[in-house]
């Protein structure tokens, strides 16, 4: 039975390959996209996951479907469209592994998903519906996302949101902010970075989490803090959790892996977010922090998801 459904962009990340230099760049095609990374991580850690989205009827679309299927993610909600190309993203890495993206998406297949093409029967099965904000940048994907969220809310699903900030995909920063605020208002669970919190509210993690819960109705907030770990807040519980110390090579997908790992742990508890104890939230956050941290030691998003045994081993130490 499907437990998690994620909707949104599926794409190919072209990331620097070993031996790449500024003078002679070498790029490796890697399957990615935030919802895909999220679903693959949730699947890897025991929560059966499915995707709703669109790829081109091309070699890259085939690669996305083949690799995610091989990882156990249900792909029958992903449509091939021969009229557009699979979306591409070119990744540039800083010396500490932080990444910036340049998108080939004019339009990309992910933006062409229509409301009538969404496999709502997958949402019927699931406990959690997850989305990000890159599916809100263009029509018809924006309307499709609205349609799926409304359907999931009407059926009492837990709504998870990651308000990814990619300013290059928006005409104006104000447009990005408006859609990101709309997105978090729909959600029960929000995974957000400290940079995104400052963009939205110009404040730190604790104050931002309070705003999300009190003004936007979010029930559980994870604020990822990079090498500093994560701040969590739900009900009357809040706190900080640190991850293992690593030497990052590539942070692509780390936040998505955190989100999928956290949801996989929360689903095992079978309770509403505000019913969770501080110890339960701390344990789920620690697992997610560790998975995300270990993922940065390798290139790529989906390709870098660490095995559950490695995460548990790192936690034990």
ChimeraX attribute file (.defattr): number of C-alpha atoms within 10 A of each C-alpha:
attribute: neighborCount
match mode: 1-to-1
recipient: residues
	/A:1	9
	/A:2	18
	/A:3	22
	/A:4	30
	/A:5	30
	/A:6	28
	/A:7	29
	/A:8	28
	/A:9	29
	/A:10	29
	/A:11	32
	/A:12	24
	/A:13	24
	/A:14	21
	/A:15	24
	/A:16	21
	/A:17	13
	/A:18	11
	/A:19	9
	/A:20	13
	/A:21	10
	/A:22	7
	/A:23	6
	/A:24	8
	/A:25	12
	/A:26	14
	/A:27	16
	/A:28	17
	/A:29	18
	/A:30	22
	/A:31	25
	/A:32	26
	/A:33	25
	/A:34	29
	/A:35	32
	/A:36	31
	/A:37	30
	/A:38	34
	/A:39	33
	/A:40	33
	/A:41	35
	/A:42	28
	/A:43	24
	/A:44	22
	/A:45	21
	/A:46	15
	/A:47	24
	/A:48	20
	/A:49	29
	/A:50	30
	/A:51	30
	/A:52	29
	/A:53	30
	/A:54	31
	/A:55	28
	/A:56	23
	/A:57	17
	/A:58	14
	/A:59	10
	/A:60	20
	/A:61	24
	/A:62	14
	/A:63	16
	/A:64	24
	/A:65	20
	/A:66	14
	/A:67	16
	/A:68	22
	/A:69	15
	/A:70	10
	/A:71	14
	/A:72	15
	/A:73	26
	/A:74	22
	/A:75	17
	/A:76	14
	/A:77	20
	/A:78	24
	/A:79	21
	/A:80	19
	/A:81	18
	/A:82	12
	/A:83	10
	/A:84	20
	/A:85	24
	/A:86	29
	/A:87	25
	/A:88	24
	/A:89	20
	/A:90	18
	/A:91	20
	/A:92	16
	/A:93	16
	/A:94	11
	/A:95	9
	/A:96	11
	/A:97	18
	/A:98	16
	/A:99	17
	/A:100	14
	/A:101	19
	/A:102	15
	/A:103	17
	/A:104	15
	/A:105	17
	/A:106	10
	/A:107	13
	/A:108	21
	/A:109	28
	/A:110	31
	/A:111	28
	/A:112	23
	/A:113	29
	/A:114	18
	/A:115	17
	/A:116	11
	/A:117	15
	/A:118	22
	/A:119	17
	/A:120	17
	/A:121	9
	/A:122	22
	/A:123	25
	/A:124	18
	/A:125	14
	/A:126	19
	/A:127	17
	/A:128	23
	/A:129	27
	/A:130	28
	/A:131	27
	/A:132	25
	/A:133	24
	/A:134	26
	/A:135	24
	/A:136	23
	/A:137	17
	/A:138	16
	/A:139	14
	/A:140	16
	/A:141	25
	/A:142	21
	/A:143	17
	/A:144	24
	/A:145	26
	/A:146	16
	/A:147	16
	/A:148	22
	/A:149	23
	/A:150	12
	/A:151	16
	/A:152	21
	/A:153	15
	/A:154	9
	/A:155	12
	/A:156	11
	/A:157	20
	/A:158	19
	/A:159	21
	/A:160	28
	/A:161	26
	/A:162	27
	/A:163	25
	/A:164	19
	/A:165	21
	/A:166	17
	/A:167	14
	/A:168	12
	/A:169	16
	/A:170	16
	/A:171	10
	/A:172	10
	/A:173	14
	/A:174	12
	/A:175	12
	/A:176	25
	/A:177	19
	/A:178	11
	/A:179	17
	/A:180	22
	/A:181	16
	/A:182	15
	/A:183	23
	/A:184	25
	/A:185	17
	/A:186	19
	/A:187	25
	/A:188	22
	/A:189	26
	/A:190	27
	/A:191	24
	/A:192	25
	/A:193	22
	/A:194	20
	/A:195	17
	/A:196	22
	/A:197	21
	/A:198	13
	/A:199	14
	/A:200	18
	/A:201	15
	/A:202	13
	/A:203	16
	/A:204	13
	/A:205	26
	/A:206	17
	/A:207	12
	/A:208	21
	/A:209	27
	/A:210	16
	/A:211	15
	/A:212	22
	/A:213	21
	/A:214	11
	/A:215	10
	/A:216	18
	/A:217	16
	/A:218	26
	/A:219	20
	/A:220	25
	/A:221	28
	/A:222	25
	/A:223	25
	/A:224	29
	/A:225	19
	/A:226	19
	/A:227	15
	/A:228	14
	/A:229	21
	/A:230	26
	/A:231	22
	/A:232	23
	/A:233	25
	/A:234	23
	/A:235	16
	/A:236	10
	/A:237	16
	/A:238	18
	/A:239	14
	/A:240	18
	/A:241	21
	/A:242	18
	/A:243	22
	/A:244	18
	/A:245	12
	/A:246	13
	/A:247	13
	/A:248	18
	/A:249	19
	/A:250	26
	/A:251	26
	/A:252	31
	/A:253	28
	/A:254	27
	/A:255	29
	/A:256	28
	/A:257	33
	/A:258	31
	/A:259	33
	/A:260	31
	/A:261	32
	/A:262	26
	/A:263	26
	/A:264	26
	/A:265	21
	/A:266	20
	/A:267	16
	/A:268	11
	/A:269	13
	/A:270	10
	/A:271	10
	/A:272	13
	/A:273	20
	/A:274	13
	/A:275	14
	/A:276	19
	/A:277	15
	/A:278	17
	/A:279	10
	/A:280	14
	/A:281	22
	/A:282	21
	/A:283	17
	/A:284	22
	/A:285	30
	/A:286	24
	/A:287	23
	/A:288	29
	/A:289	32
	/A:290	27
	/A:291	33
	/A:292	32
	/A:293	28
	/A:294	24
	/A:295	30
	/A:296	24
	/A:297	18
	/A:298	17
	/A:299	23
	/A:300	28
	/A:301	28
	/A:302	27
	/A:303	16
	/A:304	23
	/A:305	29
	/A:306	22
	/A:307	15
	/A:308	16
	/A:309	10
	/A:310	13
	/A:311	22
	/A:312	13
	/A:313	11
	/A:314	15
	/A:315	16
	/A:316	7
	/A:317	6
